[in-house]
Amino acid sequence: MKRVIIFMVLVLATILNAKEVEYKPFILALQEAGNIDSIALKTKAKLIESGFEIAGEYSPYARSKIIIVTNDELKKLAGKTKYGGFGVAQRVSLTELNGSVQVSYTNPIYMFHAYQMKGNIKPIFENLKTALGFIKEYGPDDGLEAEDIEEYHYKFLMPYFDDFLELEEYDTYEQAISMVEKGLELKAGGTSKIYRIDIPGKKVSIFGVSLSVEEGADKFVMTEIDFKSIRSTAHLPYEMMVIGNEVIALHTKFRIAINFPDLDMMGSHSFMGIMGAPGDIEDALEIVAKGGKD
């Protein structure tokens, strides 16, 4: 009996001391010398061969490329929760730095929890890992547990996932889509359309938007906050969602902080350095949502 009790105590102690799995926002898949354009072509071919569809791509600044991918499984997962559409796309980035090209992608498991999705994201993760490779997760020095990602906010009084920017409201989904498309066609607020993904069976569409004006510009923001030796280029682009008759977006402070949770509030390379960015990004997205009307 004494041995049984000791065994039970040891098992209980092991369970209580077991550390939850921690996740980081990005995954480094490959780092090699070569031409970024050639590596991008190979990367796209691998993604397509693995069943992903290329929803869009762009180069936000010199020596960088971003490829947006999705597939039927991601679309199904996105449709399981009201705001799961924010996780319908995975972002794959190529960044040329110090003579080599870094190929990275957003961590599907991290983003799954960040956008409070339901279902099983692990097959998507395994598919991306098989297609592109896996060296390590990266971003902050310390990862976050699933529960902390789901309830994430940077600091007291900072926004949570569901503190959305309510950009505009229309009579119908079709009208909302038409106005956003018009705004992007006009490149309103210094924006450009990177992609649009519709969620099957839902009146939900996600638009990826690049920004080029004021402190909200992609290049300005990333120059300030993306300074580590392994770049987090796959932070871009920002998203807008048409859900029913509404046009919304993630609060910019949340959208930046969830990918850069260890970014300092003050000092060099900090939130203070992009103090004007959240407002400028919101202004640009709102102009798009209004069909280009300032």
N, C-alpha and C positions, 0 to 999 in steps of 0.2 A: 504493500500500500504506500509506504514511504517513497519508493521509487516512482510510483505512478504520480504521486503528488508533485514530486520534483520535476518529472517530465512535463506535467501540465503547466507548472509555473514557468518552465523554460520556453514552452510553446507560446504561452500567453505573452511573455516578455518579448519574444521574437516578433510576434504580431504587432505589439504596441510600439516597438522600436523600428519596425519596417518603414522605410522612407518611401513616400509616394513617388511615382515616376515624374520627372520634371521635363518640360519641353521648352525649346527655343524657337523663335519665329522663322528662322531660315535654315536651309540645308545646303552645304557645299557639296556639289556632286563631282566636280572635276576642276583641276587647275593644271594647265599645261601651256607651253609655248605654242604659238601659232597665230594664224590670221583670224581675227574675230568674225569676219564674214563667212569664211570657210567653216569655222566651228559652229556658227549659227545654222548654216545649211544642214550640217550633220545632226545637230541637235533637233531641228525640226523634223528631219527624216525619222529619227529614233522615236520621237513623240507620236508621229503619225502611225508608224509601224506598231506602236503599243496601244493603238486605239484612241488616241486623243485627237481632237480637232483643233486646229489653230483658229482662234476667235479673232485675233488681232496681234499686231506687233508694231513696235516703234523704237526709235532711238531718242531718248530724252535729252541727251547731251553727248559730246564726243566720247568715243571709245566705250559705248554702252549700247546694249540692245535688250529689249524686253519682249518676250513671247507670251501671249495669253492663251491658255489652253483650257478645254473642258471636255466632258464626254457624257454619255447618257447616264452613267451611274452618278456622276456629280450633280447632274440636273435633277435626278430622282431624289437624291439626298437634300438638295436645296429646296425641293417642293414639300418636304416633310414638316417644315416649321415656317411660321409666318414670315420671318425675316432671314430665312436660310439662304435666300438669293445672294446675299453678300458673300457667300462662300462657294458660289457656283463655278468660279474660275480659279485656276492656279496660275501663278505668275512665275515664269522662268526667265532668269536674267543672265546676260553675258557681260562681263566687265573686264576691260583690258587695263592691267595695272602692273607696272614694274616688269614689263616684258613677258607677262603671262596672261592668259585669259581664265577668269573664274566663271564657272558655270554653276549657278545656284538656283534654288526654287523655294517658294514658300512652303513651310512645313504644313502638310495637310491636317495633321492631328492638332497642331497648335491653332490653326485657323478655324477648324471645326469647333473647338471649344470657345474660341474668341467670339464666334458668331452664334453660339448657343444652338448648334444644329443637333439633330437626332439621327440615329442610325449607326452604320458601321463605315467609318472612313478608312480603316486600315487597308482594304484592297487598293484604294487610290494611292495610298502611300507606297505600298509594295510595287505597284505598277510604275510609279514615277522613279522609285529607287532602281528598279530593274532597267528602265529605259535610259536613265541619265547617270546613275551611279550614286554612291553615298560615301562621303568622307567623314563628315561630322555635322551636327547641328551647331548653329552659332547665332550670335546676336548679343544678348547680355552675358556677363560672366556666369551668372547663376540663372538656371531655368526657372520656370513656374509650374506648379502643380495644376492639374486640370481644373480643379475648383477655383483656384486663384485666377486662372485665365478667364473662366466663365464670368467671374464677378469683378473683373479687372477695372480699376480706375487708377489714374496716376497718383493722385493725391486727394486729400479732402477738398470737396467742392469741385473737383474735376469730373468730367462726364463719364458715364458708363456706356456700355454698348448701346442700350436702348434710349439714350438721350439724343435722338436723331435730330438732324436739321430738317425742319419742315419747310421745304423750298417753295412749293406751290400746290394748289388744289384745283382740279377741273371737274367738269360734269361727268366725264367718262374716262375710262382707261385709254381708249383710242385717241381721245383729244389730248390727253397728257402725253402719250407717245409722240403724237404729231408735233406738239410744241417743243418737246425736248429735241427731237430730230431737227426741227427748224433752227433751234438755237445753236446746235452743234454744226449744222451746215453753214451757218453764218459765222462760225468760229467766235461766237459771242464771248465777251470777257476774256479773250485770249485763250480760248479752249480749242481743242481738236478732238474729234471722235476717234477712239482707238478700237473699240469693239461694242457690240450689243449682243447680249445673250438672253433669249426668252425662256422662261420656265414652262415646260409643257403642261397643259391643263390648268395653268394659273394665269391670272392677269397680272403677271410680274415680269419685268424686264430690267436687266442690269446694263448700264452703260459705263464703259471705261473712258475716262477723260484726261487728256493731258492739259497742262497749264503752263502759260508762258509769260504772264504779266505780273508786274509788281513783285512783292515778297512771296506771293503764292506760287511763283514759277517753280516748276519741278527742279530746274538746275539750281536755283537759289537755295531752296530748302535742303536739297541733298548735299550741297557744298558745305552747309552749316552742320548737318547732323550725321552724315554718312562718311566718317573719317577713319574708321578702323582699317586694319590691313586686309581684312576680308569684307568686301563691300556688300551692303544690303540694298542693292539696286532694285531688287524685286519688291521693294516697298511700293513702287509705282505700278500703274497709275491709280488715281482716286476713282471712286465709283459713285454713280447716282442710281437710285432705284425708282422705277415707276411701279407702284403697287396699288392696284385698283385705280382710283382717280387721283391719287396723291403722288407727288414727286418728293423723295426724301434722300438724304445722304447720311452717312455716319458723321457724327460730330468730329470735326477735323482734329481737335485736341485728343480725342480717343483714338482716331485712325492713326495718328502719328505715334502716340504713346504705346499702343498695343504692339507695334513693331520695334519700338525703341524704348522699352521699359526702364532701361538704365540711364537714359539721357538725363544729364544734370539740369536743374532748374536755372541755375545761374552760371556765369563764367563763359569761357570760350567753348564753342561747340555745345551749345545748350539751348533749352527752350527760349531763353532770353534772346538768343541770336536770331530766332525766327518769330519774334513776338508778333509781328504784323501778318504772318503767314495764315493763321487760321481765319482771320477776318477777310483777307483778300481771296482765299480759296472759297469761302462761303459766298462772298459777293459774286464771284465768277459763276459758281454753280447755280446761284439763284437767277442770274441773268439768263443762263441756258434754260432753266426750268420755265422761265416766262417767255420762251420762244425768241430770245434775243433782245427783249425790251429792257432797257436799263431803268 
